[in-house]
Amino acid sequence: MTPSTKAISAIFGVFFLESAVLGNWIPRIPDFKTALALSDAALGVCLLAIPLGTVLGLLVAGRLIERTGLRRACQIFLPAWAGSFMLLPFAQTQIAFIALLFISGVTLGLVEVAMNTEADRIELVLEKRIMSRCHGFWSLGSMAGALMGGALAHMGMTAGLHFLIVMPLIALLGFWMSSRLPKTKQLIKEPVEDTSPLFKLPSASILLLCFLPMGIMVVEGAFIDWSAVFVSSELNASPLLISVIYSFFAIVMATVRLCGDAIGDRYEAKLIVRVSGTAAALGIAIFALSVNQFMAMVGAAISGMGVAIVYPLAITAAARRPGTAADNVAAITMVSFTAFLLAPPLIGFISEAFSLRIALLLLAPVALTTVYLASEVGPDKSVVGKP
C-alpha cells in the first residue's frame, strides 16, 4: 500500500468510526426518553448539552490541535468520543444524563476539527478531491451504526449492554485507524513556535461562509435526533423499522457524498449548493407531513440527497480562505455544527408547544437559507484553487 493510499484509507476510516458512534446512539434515544420519563421538552433540554459541550470543544480546537498535531488529536479524541457514551445508559437522573452528554459534546468538537483539517491537508498534498468522500464514509458509518443499534434493540439487548460492548470496540478501532494517519509534519511544516491564544472566534472574512451550511445542518440534526421519535410516536414504527427509515436518509446521503468529488469537478459549487438546499427543504417537508412509513422513507431519501455535500464544500472553502486552516475549519464547524446540534433541542421545545410535525415542518424554510448564501463557496472567495 502506497503512503497516499494508506493516508486516504485511514482518514476514510476515521470519518466512518466517528459517525458509527452517533449511529449507535440514534435508535437508542427513545429508550433513554422512556427510561428517564422525559417529555419532548425535557429531552430537548438534555440534548442541548451536546451542542454546549461542542461549542467549548470547538473554541479551543484550532489552537489545541495545532499544538498537539492532527494525528495525535485523532488518536486521543476519537476513542474519547466513543468512550464518553459508555456510562450514558447508567445515568439515573436527568442531571447526570445532561453532564455525560456535555462531555460527549466536548470530545465531538475536538475530533470534528481534527479529522476535517487532516482531510483537507491530505487533499492539498495529493492534489485531488477527497473531502466529499470522507463525508460519504461518515454517512456510511452513521448508517452502519444505526442499523447495528436498531438490530440490537430489536433483539431486546439493553442500551447498557449494547454500549458496553460496541463503544470500547469502536474506541480501539478508532485509535488504530488514527495511528495509520501520516504525521502532520510529514505533510505540511508547522510553525516552530505558536503564541496565539487558545480561544479564537471566527474572523469576519469567513462569517457568512460559516452560516452557509446552517440551513441543511439543522435538517441533518433533526433526522439524527428526532426521526426515531417521530416515526415511533406518529407512525408506530418498530425499532428495526426506525433504523431502516433513517438508513434511507443515510444511504442516499452517503451515495451522493461518495460521488461528490466527481460532481464537484463537473458542476459549479454554487449550483450544487442551491440544488442541495432546495432538496433538503422539500425532503424535510415531505417527512414532516408523512402519513405512512413509505412517505417517511421518501422524505428521508430526498433530505439525505439535499444535505449530502454542502458541508464538505463549505469545509474545503473555509480551509482555503486567508488564515490558518485549523482555525478556519474550527470556526465553520463551531457555527454550522452548533446549528446541527442546537436544532434537536429547539425542536423539542416547539414540539411541546405545538406538535412534532409542526416543529419538523418549520425546518423547511430554514433549509432554504443555504440557497441564498450559495455564492460564498464561489472560487472568487478562495485564495487557493480547487485541488
N, C-alpha and C positions, 0 to 999 in steps of 0.2 A: 504494500500500500504506500503510495507516494505521500510526502508531507502534506500536500494540498488536499488530497483525498481524505487523509486522516483528520485534518483540521475541519473540513466540511462535514464529514460524518459525525465528528464529535460535537460540533455546535448544533447540528440537527438533533442529536441525542439529548443534549441539554434542554432544548426547547420542548421536546417530546416529554421528558420526565417532569419538567416543571409544571406542565399543564396536566399531566396524569394525576398529580396531587389534587388539583382543582376538580378534575373529572370524577374522582372517587368521592369527593365532598358533595357534589351536586345531588345525586339521588338520595343522600342521607339527610338533607336539610329538613324534609317533612318529619323524619324520625326525631330530630332534635327539637323541632317545634312542638311535637306531641309530648316528648319526654319531659320537657320543661314547662308544658302547659302554656305556651306563648300564643298571644293573639298576633294578627298580622302586624300591628303597630309595634308590639313588643319584639317580634322577630326583626322588624326593621331597625329598631334601636340596637339590637345585638349585632346585626350585620354592619351597622355604621362603624363598629370598632375596627373592622378590616381596613377601610379607607383611611381612618385616622392613623392607624399604625403605618400604613403605606406612605402617607404624607411624611411622617417622621423619617422613615427609611429613605425616601427619595430626597429629602432635604440634605442628608449627609452623604448620599450615594456617590455623587460625582467626585467629590474630594477624597472620600474614603477609598473608593475603588481605584482612583489614580495612584494612591499611596500603596495599596496592597497588591495591585496588579489584577488584571481581569481573570486570569486562570485561577489564582488563589481565591478570589472573591467567589467564583462559581463553586470551587471546592468546598468552601465554608457555608455559603448561604443557600445553595440548592438542597443539601442534606438538612440544613436547619429549617427550611420551609416545609419539607416533608415531615420532619420530626415534630414540628410545632402542633401537628394535628393528633398526635398520639394520645395526649391527655384530654383532648376535647370531649370524647364520649363520657368521661368520668366527672365532668362538671355538674355539680349538684344544684347550683344556683345560677340565676341569670348573671350575677356579677362575675362569678368565676368564668362563665361562658364568654362574657364580653372581654375579660382580661386575656384569656387564651387566644381569642380571635384578634385582639390588638397585637399580640406578639407575632402571630402569623402574618399580619399585615406589614410589620416592620421588615421581616425577612423577605417577604414578597417584593417589596420595593427595592431592596438591595439586589436581589437576584435578577429582577427585570432589567435594571440598568446594566448590570454586568454582562448578561448574555446578549442584549441588544447591541451594546457597544462593541463587544467581541465580534459579533456577526458583521457589523459594519467594517471593522478593521480587516477581517479576513476578506471581505468583499473588495475592499480597496487594494489589498496586496495582490489578490488573484485577478483583479480587473474583470470580474464577472459578477452578475447579479446572483445573490443567494438569499437576500433578506425575506422576500416573499415566501420562498420555500422553507426558510426557517420557521416562519409563522404558520406555514402549512403543516409542518411537523408538530407545532404547538396544537393545532386543531386536531390532528390525529391522536395526540396524547390525551387531549381532553375527551375525545370520543371514546378512546380505549378505556380510559379511567371510568367514564360514566357507564359504559357497558359492563365493566367489571363490577363497579359498585352496585348497579341495578340488579345484576345477576346474583350477587351475594346477598343482597337484601331480599330478593325474591325467594332465595333458598332458605331464608329465615336466619341468616347469620346476624348477630347483633353488631351495631356500629362499633362497639368497643373492641370486639374480637377482629372485626374487619380492619380497623385502623391499626391495631397492634401487629397484625400480620403484614399488611400491604405497605404501610408508611416506612417502616425500617428497611424494607426491601428496596423501595424507591430511593431512600436516602443513600444506601450503599451503592446502588447503580449510578446515582447522581454524582457521587464522589469519584467513582471510577471513570465515568464519561467526562467529567470536568478535567480529570488528570490527563486525558488524551488531547486536550486543547494545547495549542502552541503557547509558549510563554510570551507575554506581551512584548518584552524587549527583543524577541526574535522577529517580531513583525514591524514594529514602529518604535523608534527611540523615544523614550520618555525624558522629560526634563530631569536634570540631576537633583535639583532642589525645588520643592514646591512649598511656597509660603502663603498661598492663597487660603482664604477662610474655609472652614469645614462646611458651614451653612452657606448656600448660594441659591438665590431665587432666579427665575427665568429672566433673561435680558429682553429689553423692548424689541430687539431685532427679530426675535422668534416668537413673540407673544401670540400673534394671530395664527401662526402655524401650530402653536400648542393647542389652540382652540379648535383647529380644523377637525381632528378625529372625534371630538366630544360627542357629536350627534350620533355617530354609529357605535361609539363605545358604550353609550347608555343602553342601546338595543342589545348589544352583546352581553352586558352585565345583567340585564333583565332576564335574558334566556338562561344564563348560568344559575341565577339565584331564585327566579320565580317561575320558570317554565314548569318545574316539577310540581310546585304548589298549585299552579293554575290547572294543569291537566289532571291533577289528583282531585282537587276540590270541585272544579267546574265540569270535568268530563269523566270523572270516576275511573281514571286510568290506574292500572296496577303498577307496582314498582318497576317491573320489567318493561312495560309499555312506556313508562315515563322516560326510561333511558333510551328507548328506541326513538321516541319523538325528538328528544334532544339530539340524538345521533343524526337525524335528518339535517338538523341545523349544522352540526359539527362536520359531517362528511361533505356537505356541499361547500362549506367554508374551507375545509382542507383541500378539496379538489381545485377550487379557484385559486387558493394560495399556492399550491404546487405548480400551477400553470401561470402564476402571477408574474414571474420574472420574464417569461416569454411574452405575456400580454403587455408588460411594461416596455419591452423593446419595440413592440408593434404599434401601440397606441399612445397618444399624448396623456400624460399623467392627469391633467385637468379633466379630460373627458372621462377617464376611468373613475375619478373621484365623484364626478357628477352622476354618472350612471349608478355607481355604488350607493350613494346617498339616497337616491330615488328608490332603489330596490329595497334598501333597509327600511325605509318608511312604509312602503307598500307591504312588505312581509310582516312587520310587527302589527300593522292594522288588520291584516287577514287573520293572524294568530289570535289577536285580542277578540275578534268577532267570531271566532270559530265556534261551531255548534256541535261538531263531532271530531273524532280523532283524526280522520283523514284531512279535514280542513286545517287542523292544527299542524299536521305534517307539512302541508303545502306552504303555510305561512312560515314555518320554521325553515324550510328549504330556501325560500326566497330571501328571508332575512340573512341566512348564512351566506348567500351569494353577495348580498349588499355589504356586509361588514368585513368581508374577507381581506381585501388588500389595501384599504385606505390607511390603516395604521402602519403597515410596513413601508408604504410610500412616504408617509409623514416622518417616520423614523429616519429613513435614508436622507430626506430633505433636510432634517434638523442636523444630522451629523455633518452635512456639507456646508452648513452656514458658518459665518465667522465665529471664532471662539473654539474652546476645547470640545471635542466630540463627546466625551463623557458628560460634561456639564450640559450640553445641548440635549443629549439623549435623556439625561436625568430630568431636565426641565419639561420636555414634551411628555415624558412618562408621568411626571408628577401631575400635570394639568389634566391630560386626557385620561390617564389611568385612574385618577381620583374621581373623574366623572363616571368612569366604568364601575367603580366601586360604590360611589355615592348613590347612583341610581337605584339599586335594590332597596336600601333602607327608605328612600323617599317614596318608592312605590308602595312600601308597606304602610306608610302614613296616609297616602292618598287612598289606598285600598280600604283602610279602616274607616275613612270618612265617606267614601263613595262605594267603590267596588274594585276588585282586582282587574276586571275587564276595562273599566274606565281608566285605571292607572296605567295599564299597558297601552291602551289606545292613545293616550296623551303623549306617548313617546314618538309617534309618527311625525308630528311637526318638528319635534326636537331633532330627529334624524335629518330632516331637510336642511338644517343649518350647515351641514357638511357641504351641501351643494353650493351654497353661497360663498363659502371660503375656499373653493377648489383652486383658485388661482395661486394660492400660497405654495402649491407644490410645483409651480412652473419653473422651468430651467433658469429663467431670468432672476429667480430668487436665490439661486445657489451659487456658491463660489467655486464649486467643483462640478465638472460634468458627470453624467451618469457613468457608472462603471462599465 
